[in-house]
């Protein structure tokens, strides 16, 4: 079992920055566990933001956030981070941390591939 707790969300002006954190714990969490960030707004499907496949240093991003967001993982602390720069109003969403130990690389962009989810942290980008 894996427990995930997100933090770092808030209200920020367009062009600003936020850093989201996801603290992971549980006996089944390991270096083989892939971790990802998704976001969701009311009435829309959960959208992939970025992921780290296992702990091998391979990162993946949605086209909408490339060049602005950076995902990273601190294996020693069992933590996942999302550094968000140059934020836009369209980045406004509830951001979720996700994790799964068995997910394959071809499924890392799909929310249905993840077994564990945090409760989300709200990011609002507005003037």
Residue pairs with C-beta under 8 A, 6 or more apart in sequence:
1 26
1 27
1 28
1 116
2 24
2 25
2 26
2 28
2 29
2 33
2 99
2 101
2 115
2 116
3 24
3 25
3 26
3 116
4 22
4 23
4 24
4 97
4 98
4 99
4 116
4 117
4 118
5 22
5 23
5 97
5 118
5 119
6 20
6 21
6 22
6 95
6 96
6 97
6 118
6 119
6 120
6 121
7 20
7 21
7 22
7 23
7 121
8 18
8 19
8 20
8 21
8 121
9 18
9 20
9 95
9 121
9 122
9 123
9 124
10 18
10 122
10 123
10 124
11 124
11 126
12 18
12 87
12 123
12 124
12 125
13 87
13 125
13 126
13 127
14 87
14 88
14 89
14 125
14 126
14 127
15 86
15 87
16 87
16 125
17 83
17 84
17 85
17 86
17 87
18 84
18 87
18 123
19 81
19 82
19 83
19 84
20 37
20 81
20 82
20 84
20 95
20 97
20 121
20 123
21 79
21 80
21 81
22 35
22 37
22 79
22 80
22 81
22 82
22 97
22 118
23 77
23 78
23 79
24 33
24 35
24 78
24 79
24 80
24 97
24 99
25 78
28 101
29 78
29 99
29 101
30 101
31 54
31 55
31 75
32 54
32 55
32 101
33 54
33 55
33 99
33 100
33 101
34 51
34 52
34 53
34 54
34 99
34 100
34 101
34 103
34 108
35 51
35 52
35 73
35 80
35 97
35 98
35 99
36 48
36 49
36 50
36 51
36 52
36 71
36 97
36 98
36 99
36 108
36 114
37 49
37 50
37 51
37 71
37 80
37 82
37 95
37 96
37 97
37 98
38 46
38 47
38 48
38 49
38 95
38 96
38 98
38 111
39 46
39 47
39 49
39 91
39 93
39 94
39 95
39 96
39 123
40 46
40 47
40 93
40 94
40 96
40 120
41 92
41 93
41 94
45 111
46 96
46 111
47 62
47 93
48 62
48 109
48 110
48 111
49 61
49 62
49 65
49 69
49 71
49 82
49 95
50 59
50 60
50 61
50 62
50 65
50 69
50 71
50 82
51 59
51 60
51 71
51 108
51 109
52 58
52 59
52 60
52 71
52 72
52 73
52 80
53 59
53 60
53 105
53 108
55 73
55 75
59 71
59 72
60 108
60 109
61 69
61 71
62 109
64 90
65 84
65 91
68 84
68 85
68 86
68 87
69 82
69 83
69 84
69 85
70 82
70 83
70 85
71 80
71 81
71 82
71 83
72 80
72 81
72 83
73 79
73 80
73 81
74 80
74 81
80 97
80 99
82 95
84 91
84 123
87 123
87 125
88 125
89 125
89 126
90 125
91 123
91 125
92 123
92 124
92 125
92 126
93 122
93 123
94 120
94 121
94 122
94 123
95 120
95 121
95 122
95 123
96 117
96 118
96 119
96 120
97 117
97 118
98 111
98 114
98 116
98 117
98 118
99 114
99 115
99 116
99 117
100 113
100 114
100 115
100 116
101 115
102 115
103 113
103 114
104 113
107 113
